[in-house]
Amino acid sequence: MSNELSDKVAIVTGGASGIGRASVETFLAEGARVVIADINRELGESVAAELGPDALFKHTDVADSEQLADLVAFTVESFGGLHVMFNNAGIPTAMRGNFLDDDFADFDRIMAVDLLGVIRGTQHAARHMAANGGGSIINTTSIGGVQGGTGEFAYRAAKAGVIHFTKCAAIDLGRYNVRVNTIAPGAIPTPILGTATAHLPDSDSAVRQLRAVMKSIRPLDREGSPTDIAHAAVYLASERSAYVTGTVLPVDGGITAGLAGNAMAAIEQEQLA
Ligand SMILES: NC(=O)c1ccc[n+]([C@@H]2O[C@H](COP(=O)([O-])OP(=O)(O)OC[C@H]3O[C@@H](n4cnc5c(N)ncnc54)[C@H](O)[C@@H]3O)[C@@H](O)[C@H]2O)c1
């Protein structure tokens, strides 16, 4: 590690688990001070205690605008500023295979956390950054927001909204030197897969099957890790990306590049065998 983020203060929402936690650890390793904002108090407090005095926990529900305002105020008060806002917290839709049977019971909560939470998180952070020379805002979308696909309709719509919002915010906030970018993770094994399949009788088996499907559509031959996403977040948080705003960075082993597998080669092989 090379102190890419020394002197920077960051907030990571959803920082208690998965991609958020890996990002907190990587930001710290790069010299930042970090506030972990999460709805899971027990986990968040224990992660912060484990990581030492440069990591603090602030209980936050990103669906609540007042709590986001308090989070920014707490961060500025504790660490003297805010340079990086990683709006990463997110929840999945319960995975259902058939649109016609979807009752959209979780639609409002998905939109409140996955979309409005990002919008409000950007707004509260940007208010501080605009008045203090600028900053970097990173939003987590998903390959499900980039590509169409089946199932998870509310989640896909929310994550597509994150991409469009990110571009609009980047345009609006450019004059304040506030950059806004989004990362589209794909196929990263974290607890979110278990949450998405928790309604099924055998969630563990469903997660294994999902990981196998991801493997079959992924050009790179290895599964991603939360740290793969954290490295992209460090780039977007650091001065290395000083001229980059309004972008979508897929970190997905190549899934959104297109279909993996060479159908023509398979046909040719069969015919010429
Ligand atoms: N894992 C993947 O393959 C993948 C793919 C695409 C996008 N994502 C996105 O990455 C982000 C992180 O997901 P993850 O895979 O690390 O999952 P995760 O479940 O491990 O972590 C999500 C964290 O967000 C927190 N959280 C949930 N609701 C919250 C709220 N209202 N306020 C504050 N915190 C809240 C949870 O407590 C948890 O700590 C999410 O936005 C998710 O949609 C993940």
The ligand as an ORCA input file, in Angstrom:
! r2SCAN-3c Opt
* xyz 0 1
  N     -22.010     -8.698     -3.850
  C     -22.280     -8.442     -5.111
  O     -22.054     -9.284     -6.000
  C     -22.882     -7.134     -5.520
  C     -23.167     -6.962     -6.877
  C     -23.711     -5.769     -7.286
  C     -23.942     -4.754     -6.374
  N     -23.673     -4.954     -5.060
  C     -23.947     -3.839     -4.162
  O     -22.848     -3.656     -3.303
  C     -23.275     -3.013     -2.103
  C     -22.704     -3.751     -0.905
  O     -23.249     -5.057     -0.887
  P     -22.481     -6.331     -0.300
  O     -22.434     -7.322     -1.379
  O     -21.235     -5.920      0.379
  O     -23.597     -6.847      0.741
  P     -23.592     -7.028      2.327
  O     -24.959     -7.513      2.652
  O     -22.420     -7.837      2.743
  O     -23.376     -5.551      2.891
  C     -24.396     -4.582      2.878
  C     -24.244     -3.709      4.127
  O     -25.205     -2.650      4.037
  C     -25.827     -2.505      5.310
  N     -27.144     -1.894      5.153
  C     -28.278     -2.458      4.660
  N     -29.288     -1.581      4.711
  C     -28.789     -0.434      5.229
  C     -29.345      0.828      5.536
  N     -30.653      1.094      5.308
  N     -28.545      1.773      6.055
  C     -27.244      1.527      6.304
  N     -26.652      0.338      6.055
  C     -27.429     -0.631      5.528
  C     -25.901     -3.928      5.858
  O     -26.107     -3.949      7.263
  C     -24.553     -4.477      5.427
  O     -23.554     -4.210      6.385
  C     -24.807     -2.984     -2.173
  O     -25.239     -1.715     -2.608
  C     -25.117     -4.020     -3.228
  O     -26.357     -3.792     -3.866
  C     -23.149     -6.122     -4.612
*
